[in-house]
Amino acid sequence: MEKKRQPNFSADELEALTSGVEKRSKVLFGMLSGATTSATKQRAWEAITNEVNAVAGYGRTVGEIKRKWVCLKSETKGKMAAVKRRLTITTEVKKTTFLQQ
């Protein structure tokens, strides 16, 4: 039996995901302590999953939401690195051109 593929995340789902993570970032990414337990973090991910599912209604799981967050974070880092590389190259070209004049 084949597993049916979920549709791609929509812009509204991504917005719900990023805003949910932003609201709960201290709980999700903070150190474990007496106030912040792994159960607290799990409840935060479940709340984010409920918010994303309320927008789209596809019934995504907590695991799918966490995986999308990791991929989204990685894509963003890659894009920022590409921008930084372009800026560095542009700056070096301008310095070289200025020194040659």
Secondary structure by P-SEA (a helix, b strand, c coil): cbbbbbccccaaaaaaaaaaaaaacccccccccccccaaaaaaaaaaaaaaaaaaccccccaaaaaaaaaaaaaaaaaaaaaaaaaaaaaaaaaaaaaaac
